[in-house]
């Protein structure tokens, strides 16, 4: 099959006794179509393998297909038929699962409830143990291969197909030639998969479901290194609701040495279920997000918070981080809450240990140009930085060393943000948003731009569920892109036009942006001394407008529990105040007199970091 054939070109064609109705998806080594048997009228999924195959390859494929077709298990997708397209390309005819995959069901970045994960694992482990008893490994376990039929029954597909594709005579011996790198066990990268490799892959999937991110990210070579050499971040550091017992179980299945994992995948599933049952009822619960105000179409309420200030005592200072010799442009908390990074015009990034009052500075990394932006990876292992020239750089925080450099098409990187799954970095430069493979080299994977007269500028913020990117504009707008359907911005937020608000809501100053923890709401700063809260499902006008600052609002930050918003103004007067607002109720703010131009909540919501000139201060809340 030629690699130039478009999937739509095959629609209507007949392969064997099956007519292709529509494309269902395309993977690294196969195309999948919805097809129908010409005589029985039964709908099936027909998978066409890409590439050229020798006679021996076809015989191997047929032998594996015969084994898989003999499987009779309630959670394994049935294989009905096998054939050859144009006498050269093998295809499989399989049961059609009408409700898509678990990747479709749960968007990347989503933390799935533990009870749901337990039910998935029981089904998957039962199917895998059945296959292992038949001496068949899966080799490519991932959410894309976990399907749901019309009755919502979970079905595992693609047994052994990664190994079949590996025999493709057109295959280049790459790191991903017999699996999908984010889910591959260390021994798979070495070309030596064993039965326990499936257990490792299932543990990666469980980690992703419970934490919202995979244990490791980056390009194939970075993944190969991390899977073989780097220990995963404990799950409870990314999801505090999880117990250390669950940590122990999942991390054992992620052992680098296959012999140190559980003796069988069923044993792993049993241990996981027991740990889930034993999870203490006293486990820390994340506070429920406040309910949104009732709205009806055409009667969208705009609530305006009172500008009156309520005096409050100054919060106690936990830590003062001094060492920069010029203005600090950006700060970022590590997701595990142990460190804070700052980047400055003095051409340095500094990492601070927030638990050491006497010697907080951990290390300093030198930049080639004045620093502008900094962001941590979700696993707290990497830092992304942007400078006032055109460089986006990725740093190893364990070794305080540079990993790779991306070069933007124009000067001045205004901001950077890491995707919640840890694989991508977004940067803003010259009116565009660049999407980079985090630990890879080469040009941007994608470039986003707003309308011609509203170029991207200032802050970029990735929604916690990974589905949306919000980017400010100097033309009083915020653009939001759906990262699963890239084109023009899916939503553009602009200030209301009526007697109370001007059209220049952001007054030509790029806004600071921050998402609510559930990815439903977005808060933006403004040049008119106000803070705007937007409901993404109702983007025509702000849900709330907070007023009270006497100067341009320079920074906003949504608290991790979803209940409060902190806003800071860069003031030339003596009235340097951070306002802390009730996120969705309005009302007078709590205040703290932190002289500051930047403000950021810690991951646990117990501290607030602020910046004044070249000093970072951490406050106890």
Secondary structure, 3 states (H helix, E strand, C coil): CCCCCCHHHHCCCEECCEEEEEEEEECCCEEEEEEEECCCCCEEEEEEECCCCCHHHHHHHHHHHHHHHCCCCCCECCEEEEEEECCCEEEEEEECCCCCEHHHHCCCCCCCCHHHHHHHHHHHHHHHHHHHHCCCCCCCCCHHHEEECCCCCEEECCCCHHHHHHCCCCCCCCCCCCCCHHHCCHHHHCCCCCHHHHHHHHHHHHHHHHHCCCCCCCCHHHHHHHHHHCCCCCHHHHCCCCCHHHHHHHHHHCCCCHHHCCCCHHHHHHHHHHHHHHCCCCCCCCCCCCCCCCCCCCCCCCEECCCCECCCCCCCEEEEEECCCCCEEEEEECCCCCEEEEEECCCEEEEEECCCCCCCEEEEEECCCCEEEEEECCCCCEEEEEECCCEEEEEECCCCEEEEEEECCCCCEEEEEECCCCCEEEEEECCEEEEEECCCCCCCCEEEECCCCCCEEEEEEECCCCCEEEEEECCCEEEEEECCCCCCCCEEEECCCCCCCCCCCCCCCCCCEEECCCCCEEEEECCCCEEEEEECCECCCCCEEEECCCCCEEEEEECCCCCEEEEEECCCCCCCCEEEEECCCCCCEEEECCCCCEEEECCCCCEEEEEECCEEEEEEC
